Amino acid sequence: MSALAAAEATKVGNSTVNILIFAAFVLVTLAIVIRASRNNNTAADYYAGGRAFTGRQNGIAISGDYLSAASFLGIAGAIAVNGYDGFLYSIGFLVAWLVALLLVAELLRNTGRFTMADVLSFRLRQRPVRTAAAVSTLAVSFFYLLAQMAGAGGLVALLLGIDGKAAQSVVIAVVGVIMVFYVLVGGMKGTTWVQIVKAALLIVGAALMTVWVLGKYGMNFSDVLQGAVDNSKSGQDVLGPGLQYGKDSTTKLDFVSLGLALVLGTAGLPHVLMRFYTVPSAKEARNSVVWAIWLIGIFYLFTLVLGYGAAALVGPDKILAAPGKVNSAAPLLAYELGGEVLLGVISAVAFATILAVVAGLTITASASFAHDIYANVIKKGTVDSAGEVRVARITALVIGVIAIVGGIFANGQNVAFLVALAFAIAASANLPTILYSLFWRRFNTRGALWSMYGGLGCALILIIFSPVVSGKVDKAGKATSMITDTSIDFHWFPLDNPGIVSIPVGFFLGWLGTVTSKEKSDDAKFAEMEVRSLTGAGAEKAVEH
């Protein structure tokens, strides 16, 4: 692609219009957060929104939490550039949601109080298990935040015509500041209402674009696919598997690893599981599940049309030349369809998506530290509710700074791919411990610690020494890793996603730690946990304590 075409690709729409629409969305969401923040002083208010949300409201908020920048920007771009292989993310995220709901969601809600660690420490030694769960939660949240911040940087850079690392870093910092304000002021109440509004806007916007794309081709999806074939250098290969993951045995193995991480990861994502504590009863939790399944399932069908529509109407070359690279596919498609106004609206919705998700992640991570480590490990349960909330807010500030720095390094990476790393960590460190805690009577503290620390450590080590961080170049010899200096290459693990190794390691270490420990399980506690998790009996009473 010529330098002139690449330069043109960085200037999309009218910057003034984009800024005005952005500002309007930010002001509206800030007003929602401030209004919802009244009477937000107790831990139940700050962490769980006072448990005052209905099943329908929570279901919409869950879809808002789950449909992140990866779902909208990352998947659309992955499909536009890599065709069928990109659609794997949509399939994986949707199937993963079903696994999470059917296997653990309601059971966790019935057993816990505010965080995942409440469940894991129910019948095990509290202090070591809560510490491990908090460490794991912070690690998962960090990688998820990387994806959202990278998406924000690329999106705003595209709309404002900003190119260059320094300018995009400023954009990421601004996003981080707004995110921290949401959490500090609104807590879970404000965050939930932002997620509800954002989910409605995102799904309506995606539906509008889907119908518009189909309308361009006489409502015939086959013609959309043919347009993608005609506009791609890969031709018919964009319609079949293997364009990204079928090059050799390593990429095929990476495909399996990615699939495992996507399908199993959601069941261990703390920020999604935490949403089930915001409803007053198990019945409302089940009702929220129904709403979430429908909304999420419908949205992922839209991504297939949006991705191939972007390939047909915009083209992979122009997408890859934009500041946000693959993450720019959906905004570029909006500009192609409806010009400056639609571009501004869709991009503002995507920006609201990022803000809502990072706020949810931040409040989950800060709650985990304040509730699990500070209140229950350091203070041994003696701190009052106000003190706990104060520590959570301080933690949110620290997390915001870390997220900004990490997002600057991750800028330019596909956000769907970065989220897949968070899924791999969640599936390796959290899922084995959750399943063993809920269903294995013999499971004990050593098993939990080995599973969480072992799965987490294995996943992190393999990511650090993978092509994701160093040593990966494209056909032109340009670095595509987080470290852009091609002379720095310390990777030895060949796969981009560690799931195929780290997930079995997490399960194995959980089993090994348990069978080699002399600690006896508390049968009475397990029986109580089993009854409560399956029936919800006593769950509401436990919540009040």
C-alpha positions in Angstrom: 0.0 0.0 0.0 1.3 3.4 -0.9 2.4 5.9 1.7 -0.3 8.4 0.5 -3.0 5.8 0.9 -1.8 5.0 4.4 -1.8 8.6 5.3 -5.3 9.0 4.1 -6.4 6.0 6.1 -5.4 7.9 9.3 -7.8 10.7 8.6 -11.4 9.5 8.9 -14.3 11.8 9.4 -14.4 15.2 10.9 -12.4 15.6 14.1 -14.7 18.3 15.5 -17.8 16.3 15.0 -16.1 13.3 16.6 -15.0 15.3 19.6 -18.5 16.8 20.1 -20.2 13.4 20.0 -17.5 11.9 22.3 -17.9 14.7 24.8 -21.7 14.3 24.8 -21.4 10.6 25.6 -18.9 11.2 28.3 -21.0 13.9 29.9 -24.1 11.7 29.8 -22.4 8.8 31.4 -20.7 11.0 34.0 -24.2 12.4 34.9 -25.5 8.8 35.3 -22.6 7.9 37.5 -23.0 10.9 39.8 -26.7 10.4 40.1 -26.3 6.7 40.9 -23.7 7.4 43.5 -26.0 8.7 46.2 -26.0 6.6 49.4 -22.9 4.7 48.2 -21.1 4.3 51.5 -21.4 0.7 52.7 -19.5 -2.2 51.2 -22.7 -3.7 49.9 -23.5 -0.4 48.1 -20.0 0.0 46.7 -19.3 -3.6 45.7 -22.8 -5.0 44.8 -24.9 -1.9 44.2 -26.9 -2.5 47.3 -28.2 -5.7 45.6 -31.0 -3.6 44.3 -31.0 -4.5 40.6 -33.6 -6.7 38.9 -32.8 -9.7 36.8 -33.5 -7.9 33.6 -31.3 -4.9 34.6 -28.5 -7.2 35.7 -28.8 -9.3 32.6 -28.4 -6.2 30.4 -25.5 -5.0 32.6 -23.9 -8.5 32.3 -24.0 -8.3 28.5 -22.6 -4.7 28.9 -19.7 -6.1 31.0 -19.1 -9.0 28.7 -19.4 -7.3 25.3 -16.1 -5.4 25.6 -13.9 -3.6 23.1 -12.7 -7.1 22.1 -16.2 -8.1 21.1 -16.9 -5.0 19.0 -13.6 -3.7 17.7 -11.3 -6.7 18.0 -13.7 -9.4 16.5 -14.9 -7.2 13.7 -11.3 -6.5 12.8 -10.2 -10.1 13.1 -13.0 -11.3 10.8 -12.3 -8.5 8.3 -8.6 -9.4 8.1 -8.5 -13.1 8.8 -12.0 -14.2 7.8 -13.3 -17.4 9.2 -10.4 -17.7 11.7 -11.4 -14.3 13.2 -15.0 -15.6 13.7 -13.5 -18.1 16.1 -13.4 -15.4 18.8 -17.2 -14.9 18.4 -17.9 -18.6 18.7 -15.5 -19.0 21.6 -16.8 -16.1 23.6 -20.4 -17.2 23.1 -19.8 -20.9 24.0 -17.7 -19.8 26.9 -20.6 -17.8 28.3 -22.8 -20.8 28.2 -20.2 -22.9 30.0 -19.9 -20.2 32.7 -23.7 -19.9 33.2 -24.5 -23.6 33.3 -21.5 -24.7 35.3 -20.6 -22.1 38.0 -22.5 -18.7 37.8 -25.6 -19.5 40.0 -23.6 -21.8 42.3 -21.1 -19.0 43.0 -23.9 -16.4 43.6 -25.6 -18.7 46.1 -22.4 -19.4 48.0 -20.5 -16.1 48.0 -21.0 -12.5 49.2 -18.9 -10.0 47.2 -16.0 -11.7 45.5 -14.9 -15.0 44.0 -12.6 -15.5 47.1 -15.7 -15.7 49.3 -16.6 -18.9 47.6 -13.1 -20.4 47.5 -12.5 -19.7 51.2 -15.9 -21.0 52.3 -14.5 -24.4 53.5 -10.8 -23.8 53.2 -8.3 -21.7 55.3 -9.4 -18.2 54.7 -6.2 -16.1 54.8 -4.0 -18.0 52.3 -6.9 -18.8 49.9 -8.2 -15.2 49.9 -4.6 -13.9 49.2 -4.2 -16.3 46.3 -7.6 -15.5 44.8 -6.9 -11.7 45.1 -3.6 -12.1 43.3 -5.2 -14.1 40.5 -8.1 -11.6 40.2 -5.6 -8.7 39.9 -3.6 -10.5 37.2 -6.7 -11.4 35.1 -8.0 -7.8 35.5 -4.7 -6.4 34.4 -4.6 -8.3 31.1 -8.2 -7.5 30.4 -7.5 -3.8 31.1 -4.6 -3.9 28.7 -7.0 -4.9 25.9 -9.5 -2.2 26.7 -6.9 0.6 27.0 -5.2 -0.5 23.8 -8.6 -0.4 22.1 -9.3 3.1 23.4 -5.9 4.4 22.2 -6.4 3.1 18.7 -10.1 4.2 18.4 -9.5 7.8 19.5 -6.3 8.1 17.5 -8.3 7.1 14.4 -11.1 9.6 15.0 -8.9 12.5 15.8 -6.3 11.7 13.2 -3.6 11.1 15.8 -0.7 9.1 14.7 2.5 8.3 16.7 3.1 6.6 20.0 3.3 9.6 22.2 0.0 11.2 21.2 -1.8 7.9 21.5 -0.3 7.4 24.9 -1.9 10.7 26.0 -5.3 9.4 24.8 -4.8 6.2 26.8 -4.0 8.3 29.9 -7.2 10.3 29.5 -9.3 7.1 29.3 -7.6 5.9 32.5 -8.5 9.1 34.3 -12.1 9.0 33.3 -12.3 5.3 34.3 -11.0 5.9 37.7 -13.5 8.8 38.2 -16.4 6.4 37.4 -15.2 3.9 40.0 -14.3 6.4 42.7 -17.7 8.2 42.5 -20.2 5.6 41.2 -19.0 2.3 42.7 -21.0 -0.7 41.4 -24.3 1.3 41.2 -22.9 3.9 38.8 -20.9 1.3 36.9 -24.0 -0.9 36.4 -26.1 1.9 35.0 -23.4 2.9 32.6 -23.1 -0.8 31.5 -26.9 -0.9 31.0 -26.9 2.2 28.8 -23.8 1.1 27.0 -25.2 -2.4 26.3 -28.4 -1.0 24.8 -26.5 1.5 22.6 -24.0 -1.1 21.5 -26.5 -3.7 20.5 -28.8 -1.2 18.7 -25.8 0.4 16.9 -24.5 -3.1 15.8 -28.0 -4.0 14.6 -28.3 -0.8 12.6 -24.9 -1.4 11.0 -25.7 -5.0 10.3 -29.0 -4.1 8.5 -27.2 -1.3 6.6 -24.5 -3.7 5.4 -27.0 -6.3 4.3 -29.1 -3.5 2.6 -26.0 -2.6 0.5 -26.1 -6.1 -0.9 -29.8 -6.6 -1.3 -30.2 -8.3 2.1 -28.2 -11.2 0.8 -25.4 -12.3 3.1 -23.8 -14.5 0.3 -23.2 -11.3 -1.7 -21.5 -9.8 1.4 -19.2 -12.8 1.5 -18.5 -12.5 -2.2 -17.6 -8.8 -1.7 -15.1 -9.8 1.0 -13.6 -12.3 -1.3 -13.3 -9.8 -4.1 -11.7 -7.2 -1.8 -9.1 -9.5 -0.2 -5.8 -10.6 -1.4 -6.5 -14.0 0.0 -9.5 -14.5 -2.1 -11.7 -17.5 -1.3 -9.4 -18.3 1.7 -11.2 -15.7 3.8 -14.3 -18.0 3.8 -12.5 -21.1 5.1 -10.5 -22.0 8.1 -6.7 -21.7 8.2 -5.9 -18.2 6.9 -4.4 -17.3 10.3 -4.1 -20.6 12.1 -3.5 -23.1 9.3 -0.1 -22.1 8.1 1.9 -24.8 10.0 1.7 -27.2 12.9 2.6 -24.4 15.4 -0.3 -22.2 14.3 -2.7 -25.1 14.3 -1.7 -25.9 17.9 -2.1 -22.2 18.7 -5.6 -22.5 17.3 -6.5 -25.3 19.8 -4.8 -23.4 22.6 -6.8 -20.2 21.9 -10.1 -22.2 21.7 -9.5 -23.8 25.1 -8.8 -20.4 26.6 -11.9 -18.8 25.1 -14.3 -21.6 26.0 -13.1 -22.2 29.6 -11.9 -18.7 30.5 -15.2 -16.9 31.1 -16.1 -19.3 34.0 -13.1 -17.9 35.8 -13.4 -14.2 35.0 -13.9 -12.4 38.3 -15.5 -9.2 36.9 -18.3 -11.2 35.2 -18.9 -13.5 38.1 -19.1 -10.6 40.5 -22.2 -9.3 38.6 -24.3 -12.0 40.1 -23.9 -10.5 43.6 -25.9 -7.4 42.5 -29.3 -9.1 42.5 -31.4 -9.8 45.6 -32.2 -13.5 45.0 -31.2 -16.6 43.2 -34.4 -16.3 41.1 -33.3 -12.9 39.9 -29.9 -14.3 39.1 -31.4 -16.9 36.9 -33.6 -14.3 35.2 -30.5 -12.2 34.5 -28.9 -15.2 32.9 -31.8 -15.5 30.4 -31.5 -11.9 29.4 -27.7 -12.1 29.1 -27.8 -15.2 26.8 -30.2 -13.6 24.4 -28.4 -10.3 24.1 -24.9 -11.7 23.9 -25.9 -14.4 21.4 -27.7 -11.9 19.1 -24.7 -9.5 19.2 -22.2 -12.2 18.2 -24.3 -13.0 15.1 -24.0 -9.3 14.2 -20.2 -9.4 14.4 -20.1 -11.9 11.5 -21.9 -9.5 9.2 -19.9 -6.5 10.5 -16.5 -8.3 10.0 -17.2 -9.5 6.5 -18.9 -6.2 5.7 -15.8 -4.3 6.7 -13.7 -6.6 4.5 -16.0 -6.0 1.5 -16.7 -2.3 1.9 -13.4 -1.0 3.5 -10.8 -3.6 2.7 -8.1 -5.2 4.9 -5.3 -3.0 3.5 -7.0 0.2 4.6 -7.9 -1.3 8.0 -4.3 -2.3 8.7 -3.1 1.1 7.7 -5.2 3.0 10.2 -3.8 4.0 13.6 -5.8 1.3 15.4 -4.9 -1.3 12.8 -7.4 -4.2 13.0 -9.3 -2.5 15.9 -10.3 0.2 13.4 -12.5 -2.0 11.2 -15.9 -1.2 12.8 -15.4 2.6 12.9 -14.1 2.6 9.3 -17.2 0.5 8.2 -19.4 3.0 10.0 -17.8 5.9 8.0 -18.2 4.0 4.8 -21.9 3.4 5.5 -23.1 6.7 7.0 -20.3 9.2 6.9 -19.1 11.4 9.7 -22.2 11.3 11.9 -22.5 7.5 12.0 -18.8 7.2 12.5 -19.0 9.6 15.5 -22.0 7.8 17.0 -20.6 4.3 16.6 -17.2 5.3 17.8 -18.7 7.0 20.8 -20.6 3.9 21.6 -17.4 1.9 21.3 -15.7 4.4 23.6 -18.5 4.1 26.1 -18.1 0.3 25.8 -14.4 0.6 26.8 -15.2 3.0 29.7 -17.9 0.7 31.1 -15.8 -2.4 30.9 -12.7 -0.9 32.4 -14.8 0.5 35.2 -16.2 -2.9 35.9 -12.8 -4.5 35.9 -11.3 -1.8 38.1 -14.1 -2.1 40.7 -13.6 -5.9 40.7 -9.9 -5.7 41.2 -10.2 -3.0 43.9 -12.9 -4.9 45.7 -10.8 -8.0 45.6 -7.8 -6.3 47.2 -9.9 -4.3 49.8 -12.3 -7.1 50.8 -10.0 -10.1 50.5 -6.5 -8.9 51.4 -7.0 -5.8 53.4 -10.2 -6.6 55.4 -9.9 -10.3 55.8 -6.2 -11.0 55.7 -4.4 -7.9 57.0 -7.2 -6.7 59.4 -8.6 -10.2 60.0 -12.2 -9.0 59.7 -11.9 -6.1 62.2 -12.2 -3.2 59.7 -15.5 -1.4 59.4 -17.4 -1.0 56.1 -16.4 2.6 55.5 -12.7 1.8 56.0 -12.9 -1.1 53.5 -14.5 1.1 50.9 -11.9 3.8 51.4 -9.1 1.3 50.7 -11.0 0.0 47.7 -11.0 3.6 46.3 -7.3 4.0 46.9 -6.7 0.7 45.2 -8.7 1.9 42.2 -6.3 4.8 41.8 -3.3 2.5 41.8 -4.9 0.1 39.3 -5.7 3.1 37.0 -2.1 4.1 36.9 -0.9 0.6 36.2 -3.6 0.1 33.5 -2.4 3.3 31.8 1.2 2.2 31.7 0.3 -1.3 30.5 -2.1 0.1 27.9 0.7 2.3 26.4 2.9 -0.8 25.9 0.0 -2.9 24.5 -1.2 -0.2 22.0 -1.6 -1.6 18.5 -2.3 -5.2 19.5 -5.6 -6.8 18.5 -7.8 -6.3 21.6 -9.6 -9.6 21.0 -6.3 -11.4 21.2 -5.2 -9.5 24.3 -8.5 -10.5 26.0 -7.8 -14.1 25.0 -4.7 -13.9 27.2 -6.8 -12.8 30.2 -9.1 -15.8 29.4 -6.2 -18.2 29.5 -5.0 -16.9 32.9 -8.6 -17.1 34.3 -9.0 -20.6 33.0 -5.6 -21.7 34.3 -5.7 -20.1 37.8 -9.4 -19.7 38.8 -11.5 -22.3 37.0 -9.8 -25.4 38.4 -10.0 -24.0 42.0 -13.7 -23.0 41.5 -14.7 -26.4 40.1 -12.8 -28.4 42.7 -14.2 -26.2 45.5 -17.8 -26.7 44.3 -17.7 -30.3 43.4 -14.8 -32.2 45.0 -15.4 -33.1 48.7 -11.7 -33.9 49.3 -10.3 -30.7 47.9 -8.3 -28.7 50.5 -6.2 -25.6 51.0 -3.0 -26.9 49.6 -4.8 -28.0 46.4 -6.3 -24.5 46.1 -3.0 -22.7 46.5 -1.1 -25.0 44.2 -3.8 -24.7 41.6 -4.1 -20.9 41.7 -0.5 -20.0 42.0 0.7 -22.8 39.7 -1.8 -22.1 37.0 -1.2 -18.3 37.2 2.6 -18.7 37.3 2.6 -21.1 34.4 0.4 -18.9 32.3 2.3 -15.7 33.0 5.7 -17.3 32.4 4.6 -18.7 29.0 3.1 -15.3 28.0 6.3 -13.4 28.9 8.4 -15.8 26.9 6.0 -16.1 24.0 6.1 -14.2 20.6 3.4 -11.9 22.1 6.1 -10.0 24.1 9.1 -10.3 21.9 10.5 -11.7 18.6 7.4 -11.7 16.4 7.6 -10.0 13.0 5.4 -9.8 10.0 6.2 -10.6 6.4 7.8 -7.1 5.9 10.1 -7.7 8.9 8.3 -5.2 11.1 7.9 -6.2 14.8 4.3 -7.1 15.9 5.2 -8.0 19.5 4.7 -5.7 22.4 8.4 -4.9 22.4 8.9 -3.3 18.9 12.7 -3.5 18.9 13.4 -6.5 16.6 16.9 -6.9 18.2 15.2 -7.9 21.5 14.0 -11.5 21.3 13.9 -13.7 24.4 10.9 -15.9 23.5 11.2 -19.6 23.6 7.6 -20.7 23.9 6.3 -21.0 20.3 2.5 -20.3 20.9 0.8 -17.0 21.3 -1.7 -18.3 23.8 -0.6 -20.5 26.7 -3.9 -22.2 27.4 -3.1 -25.6 26.0 -0.3 -26.0 28.6 -1.3 -23.8 31.5 -4.9 -24.9 31.9 -4.1 -28.6 32.3 -1.2 -27.6 34.7 -3.7 -25.7 36.9 -6.0 -28.7 37.1 -3.2 -31.1 37.7 -1.6 -29.1 40.5 -4.9 -28.7 42.2 -5.3 -32.5 42.2 -1.6 -33.1 43.2 -1.7 -30.6 46.0 -4.8 -32.1 47.4 -3.8 -35.8 47.3 -0.3 -35.0 48.8 -1.7 -33.0 51.7 -2.6 -34.5 55.1 -5.2 -31.8 55.7 -8.7 -33.4 56.1 -11.6 -31.9 54.4 -14.5 -30.4 56.4 -17.4 -32.7 55.4 -19.9 -30.6 57.3 -18.8 -27.4 55.5 -18.8 -29.1 52.1 -22.3 -30.4 52.8 -23.5 -26.9 53.7 -21.8 -25.4 50.7 -23.3 -28.1 48.4 -26.9 -27.4 49.7 -26.5 -23.7 49.5 -24.9 -23.6 46.1 -27.5 -25.9 44.5 -30.7 -24.6 46.3 -29.8 -21.0 47.4 -31.0 -21.9 50.9 -29.2 -19.6 53.3 -27.6 -17.5 50.6 -29.6 -14.3 51.4 -28.9 -14.7 55.1 -25.2 -15.1 54.4 -25.2 -12.0 52.3 -26.4 -9.8 55.3 -23.5 -10.9 57.6 
